[in-house]
Amino acid sequence: MKESDIMFEIGRFWVCDNKRHYSVMEVSGVCSVGSEQYPHNADGLSIAIARAKYLHKNRNDSPWHVG
C-alpha cells in the first residue's frame, strides 16, 4: 500500500483504495484495522467516506470512548 492509496482521512479513520474495493480503516495502536468494504466505484467511495465521518463523530462523542 502506498500513501497515494489513502483517499480520505479524518481522525483515526481513513479510506483506502484496494483497487478492487474501498475499505474503511481505523488506526489501532501501530497498525490499522479494516472493518468494512465498499464497491470500487464513485458510489462506493462516497459511502466509505460518509461511514468514516460517521464513525469519527460517534466514536469521539461516545461516553465510552477511550483514547
N, C-alpha and C positions, 0 to 999 in steps of 0.2 A: 504494500500500500504506500502511496505517495501523498505528500501534503496536498497535491492538486486534486486528490480524490475526496477531500473534505468539501462538501457542498454548502454546509451551513453549521454554525456553532452558536450555542447560547448556554452560558454557564458551564455545567459539566456534561451537557448533552450535545451531540453532534450527529450530522447525517453524512454517511459516506456512500460513495458511488462504487459498488462492487462490479460494475459493468453488466451484471445480469439483473440486479435489483438494487434498491436503495435501502440501507439499514440505519435505524436509529440506534445510536450507541450512547452509553453512559460511562464516563470515566469512573473507575473504581480502583483506587489505590494507584498501582503502577501500570495498570492495563485498562482497556476499555471492554465493556461487555455489550454485545448486541442483543437487543430484545425483540425487535420487530423488523420485518422486511416488507417492502412495497414494490410494485411493478416498476420496471425501468422505463418509465415514460414521464411526460410532463405532469400528469395527474399523480403518479406515484411519488414524484419529488415533492410536489405541493403538499400531499398528505403527510409525508415524512417530516417535512419542515414544521407543519402545523402540530404534529404529535410531539416533536422535540420542544416546541414552545409551550405546549400544554404541560408536559412533564416538568419542565423547568419552573413554570409558575406554581404548579400544585405541589411539587416536592419541596420547594423552598418555602412555601407558605404553610406547610403542614406542621402542626404542633409536635409530630413525632420525628420530624427531620433532624438528623444528626449530621453535622458537617459544616 
